[in-house]
Amino acid sequence: MTGNETGNESGNQAAQGPKHKRDLSRRKVVVAGAGALAAVGVGGAVVATASAGGTGEVADAASAKASSSTASTAEECYKLTSETTEGPYYIDADKIRQDITEDKEGIPLTLRLKVIDAESCKPVRNAAVDIWHCDALGLYSGYESLSTGGGGGAPTDAPSGTPTGEPPSGAPTDGTGGGGGGGGQHEEPTDDKRYLRGTWKTDKQGFVTFKTIFPGWYRGRCVHIHTKVHVGGEWTDGGYEGGNTCHTGQFFFDEESVLASAEVEPYSTSTTERTTLDEDTIYDQSGTQGGLLKLKYKKGDIAKGVLATLTVGVDPEATHTGTEDSVQPGASATAS
């Protein structure tokens, strides 16, 4: 249960037929291997952080959990996290795992989310959380032939301005079919690779942690991670079955962190024009409510790793698949 993209997302979509819909009641995650359910130990994982004042310090995932759990309830509650398009590269049968890195090179990223009921403020436990994103050069697993990648030169790192370069022949631009809630047409996978995709369940406090890399960028979209939250289903030996998708969204990275990542290999070899956070047609400019991650890393040395955290407010009784024609609550209505 994981798929893809809204910006990489598909120059070929205009020629596609009706949107690809899924019968959520029949959705099932298939575990790829016998060891797929083995938990990744994150309690002792060390990541570099930076304080607001710019001084470096080290914080592990355990301390991140403690700080998250003591955050102001008033700030976390009564805020539904913005819904966005699913994008064309979602794969609805993926690996049950926390470490989704595989052999991809890039800046280590620990993504720690807390899923709560936006009305009651209570944690949503045993939810199935999907994440998927492109690699350091803008390629999506399962869709490498459709992805807009780059290599061989420094990226455009100006904080403003519209990309000017022509995309590679046959490469998609931003085929979301509309910003915010407009769903991009689903593309069928073109290869059997599944790096930087995974599904894991929230614990009793609503937390879920993934290990991955800092995403790169591709023409037409800012740096982002896709996500889905599924509830009401059943965890079995074979994965996760049934239930409903109560949230489809994206997580975003501030410009400072993206510019810092652009100085690190392999990101620094990308020749793909970059869309900034302000220019992006999917991010609704609402900060954390719109999916803007809180990032911690050592200033001047982002290569050592990044800790990204966010509280995701959902309505467990709602259904948001990201393929709806209308703009969903909290989403941007700007056309792509």
C-alpha positions in Angstrom: 0.0 0.0 0.0 2.1 2.8 -1.1 2.3 4.7 -4.3 3.5 7.8 -5.9 3.8 11.1 -7.1 2.3 14.3 -8.0 4.9 16.2 -9.8 7.3 13.7 -11.0 4.1 12.9 -11.6 3.5 12.5 -14.9 3.8 14.3 -18.2 2.0 11.5 -19.8 -1.1 11.9 -17.7 -3.0 14.1 -20.1 -3.2 11.2 -22.4 -4.4 8.8 -19.7 -7.9 7.6 -19.4 -10.2 7.7 -16.3 -8.5 7.9 -12.9 -7.4 4.7 -11.3 -9.6 3.9 -8.3 -9.1 1.3 -5.6 -11.5 -0.8 -3.6 -10.1 -0.1 -0.2 -12.1 -2.9 1.4 -10.1 -5.3 -0.6 -6.7 -3.6 -0.1 -4.1 -5.9 1.3 -0.4 -5.4 2.1 1.7 -8.4 1.3 4.9 -8.9 3.3 7.8 -9.4 0.9 9.9 -11.6 3.1 9.8 -13.7 6.3 11.8 -11.0 8.1 9.8 -8.1 6.9 8.0 -7.6 10.2 11.2 -7.4 12.2 11.2 -4.0 14.0 14.1 -1.7 13.3 15.7 -0.6 16.6 15.4 3.2 16.7 15.8 3.8 20.4 19.6 4.1 20.2 19.7 5.6 16.7 21.7 8.8 16.9 21.0 11.7 14.6 22.7 15.1 14.4 20.5 18.1 15.3 20.7 21.8 15.4 19.1 24.2 17.8 17.2 27.3 16.8 20.2 29.3 17.5 22.4 27.3 15.2 24.5 25.4 17.6 24.9 21.7 17.1 23.8 19.0 19.5 23.1 15.3 19.3 19.6 13.9 20.0 18.4 10.3 19.6 15.1 9.0 18.6 14.1 8.3 22.2 14.6 12.0 23.2 12.7 13.0 20.1 9.8 10.9 21.4 10.0 12.5 24.8 10.0 16.0 23.4 7.1 15.2 21.0 5.0 13.7 23.8 5.4 16.8 25.9 4.5 19.2 23.1 1.6 21.6 23.7 -1.7 19.8 23.3 -3.4 23.0 22.2 -1.0 23.2 19.3 -1.5 19.6 18.2 -5.3 19.3 18.5 -8.2 20.4 16.4 -6.0 20.7 13.3 -6.7 18.3 10.4 -3.5 17.9 8.4 -4.0 19.0 4.8 -5.1 16.4 2.3 -3.3 16.2 -1.0 -3.3 14.2 -4.2 -2.0 10.6 -4.1 0.0 11.2 -7.3 0.6 8.6 -10.1 3.3 6.5 -8.4 1.5 4.9 -5.5 1.9 1.1 -5.2 -0.9 -0.5 -3.3 1.1 -3.6 -2.1 4.4 -2.7 -0.6 7.0 -3.8 2.0 6.2 -3.9 5.7 9.3 -2.3 7.1 10.7 0.8 8.9 14.0 1.0 7.2 13.2 1.8 3.5 16.6 2.9 2.5 17.8 -0.3 0.8 21.1 0.6 -1.1 20.2 4.2 -2.0 22.8 6.9 -1.2 21.9 10.1 0.5 21.7 12.0 3.7 20.3 9.8 6.5 16.8 10.8 7.5 14.9 9.6 10.5 11.2 10.4 10.0 9.2 10.3 13.3 5.4 10.9 13.1 2.7 11.0 15.6 -0.8 10.3 14.4 -3.7 11.7 16.4 -7.4 12.0 16.2 -7.7 15.7 15.3 -11.0 16.0 17.3 -10.3 14.1 20.4 -6.5 14.6 20.4 -6.0 11.0 21.3 -3.3 8.9 19.6 -4.4 6.7 16.8 -2.8 3.3 17.5 -2.2 0.4 15.2 -2.7 2.6 12.1 -0.9 1.5 9.0 1.3 4.4 7.7 2.7 4.3 4.2 5.5 6.6 3.0 7.2 6.8 -0.4 9.5 9.3 -2.1 12.1 9.8 -4.8 15.8 9.2 -4.4 18.5 11.8 -4.2 18.3 12.3 -8.0 14.5 12.4 -8.3 13.9 8.8 -9.3 11.0 6.7 -8.0 11.2 3.0 -7.5 8.8 1.1 -9.6 8.8 4.0 -12.1 12.4 4.8 -13.0 11.6 5.0 -16.7 8.9 7.7 -16.0 10.8 9.6 -13.3 12.6 12.9 -14.0 16.1 12.4 -12.8 19.3 14.4 -13.3 23.0 14.0 -12.9 26.4 15.6 -13.8 26.1 19.1 -12.5 25.1 21.4 -9.7 21.4 22.0 -9.1 19.7 25.3 -9.3 19.6 26.5 -5.7 18.2 30.0 -6.0 15.4 30.5 -3.4 13.1 32.0 -6.0 12.4 32.0 -9.7 10.7 29.7 -12.1 12.5 26.7 -13.6 13.5 27.4 -17.2 15.2 24.2 -18.5 13.3 21.8 -20.7 12.6 18.4 -19.1 14.2 15.3 -20.6 12.5 13.8 -23.6 9.5 11.8 -22.5 9.8 12.8 -18.8 6.8 13.9 -16.8 6.4 17.3 -15.2 3.7 18.0 -12.6 0.8 15.9 -13.7 -1.3 16.1 -10.6 -4.4 17.2 -12.5 -4.7 20.1 -10.0 -3.2 21.2 -6.7 -4.3 20.0 -3.3 -7.0 17.5 -3.6 -7.0 16.9 -7.4 -5.8 13.4 -7.9 -3.2 12.6 -10.4 -3.9 9.6 -12.7 -2.4 6.4 -11.4 0.5 4.9 -13.4 1.1 1.2 -13.5 4.7 0.3 -12.2 7.3 -0.1 -15.0 9.9 -2.0 -12.9 10.0 -4.3 -9.8 12.2 -2.0 -7.6 10.8 -0.9 -4.3 13.4 1.3 -2.6 12.3 4.2 -0.5 8.8 2.7 0.1 7.4 1.1 3.2 4.6 0.6 5.6 4.6 0.4 9.4 2.2 0.7 12.3 1.7 3.3 15.0 2.4 2.3 18.6 0.2 2.9 21.6 1.1 6.5 21.7 0.4 7.0 18.0 4.1 7.1 17.0 5.7 5.6 14.0 9.3 5.9 12.9 11.0 5.3 9.5 14.6 5.3 8.4 15.3 6.6 4.9 17.3 9.3 3.1 16.6 13.0 2.5 14.6 13.1 -0.8 15.9 14.8 -3.9 13.9 16.9 -6.3 12.6 16.7 -9.9 11.1 19.2 -12.3 7.8 20.7 -11.2 7.8 19.8 -7.5 9.6 20.9 -4.3 11.2 18.3 -2.1 8.6 16.1 -0.4 7.5 12.7 0.9 4.2 11.0 0.2 2.1 9.4 3.0 -1.1 7.5 3.6 -2.7 6.6 6.9 -5.0 3.6 7.0 -7.2 2.7 10.0 -9.9 0.1 10.8 -8.0 -2.7 9.2 -6.4 -5.8 10.6 -2.7 -6.6 11.0 -2.0 -10.3 10.1 1.0 -12.4 9.4 0.6 -11.4 5.8 0.5 -7.7 6.4 -2.5 -5.3 6.7 -6.0 -5.9 5.4 -9.2 -3.9 5.0 -10.0 -0.7 6.7 -10.2 2.8 5.2 -7.6 5.4 4.1 -8.3 8.3 6.4 -5.4 10.5 5.2 -3.5 11.0 2.0 -0.9 13.8 2.3 2.7 14.9 1.7 5.5 16.1 4.0 7.6 19.1 3.0 11.1 20.4 3.7 12.1 24.1 4.4 14.3 25.9 1.8 17.3 26.2 4.2 17.5 22.4 4.6 17.1 21.8 0.9 19.8 24.2 0.0 22.1 22.6 2.5 21.4 19.1 1.1 22.2 20.4 -2.4 25.8 20.8 -1.4 26.1 17.1 -0.5 26.7 14.3 -3.0 24.9 12.8 -4.7 22.4 15.7 -4.6 25.1 18.1 -5.8 25.4 16.2 -9.1 21.8 16.8 -10.1 21.2 19.0 -13.2 17.4 19.1 -12.7 15.8 22.5 -12.1 14.4 22.8 -8.6 11.0 24.1 -7.7 11.0 25.9 -4.3 8.6 25.5 -1.4 6.9 28.8 -2.2 6.5 27.8 -5.9 5.0 24.4 -5.3 1.4 23.9 -6.3 0.7 21.1 -3.8 2.0 22.6 -0.6 -0.7 24.9 0.8 1.7 27.3 2.7 0.0 26.5 6.0 3.2 25.3 7.8 3.0 22.1 9.9 -0.7 21.8 9.3 0.1 21.6 5.6 2.8 18.9 6.2 5.9 21.1 6.8 8.3 18.9 8.8 10.2 20.1 11.9 13.8 19.3 11.1 16.9 19.0 13.3 20.4 18.6 12.1 23.9 19.9 12.7 24.2 23.3 11.0 26.9 23.2 8.4 27.0 19.4 8.4 23.6 18.2 7.3 25.4 15.2 5.8 25.6 13.5 9.2 21.8 13.1 9.3 18.4 14.7 9.8 15.6 14.1 12.3 12.2 15.0 10.9 9.1 15.1 13.1 5.5 16.0 12.7 2.1 15.4 14.4 -0.5 14.3 11.8 -4.1 15.1 12.7 -6.6 12.8 11.0 -10.3 12.0 11.1 -10.4 8.2 11.5 -13.9 8.0 10.2 -13.2 9.9 7.0 -12.0 8.5 3.7 -9.3 10.4 1.8 -7.7 8.4 -1.0 -6.1 11.3 -2.8 -7.8 10.4 -6.0 -10.9 12.5 -5.4 -11.8 15.1 -8.1 -12.6 17.8 -5.6 -10.3 19.7 -3.3 -10.3 18.3 0.2 -10.4 20.2 3.4 -7.3 22.2 4.1 -5.8 21.5 0.6 -4.7 24.1 -1.9 -7.0 24.7 -4.8 -4.2 26.1 -7.0 -3.9 24.4 -10.3 -0.6 22.7 -11.0 
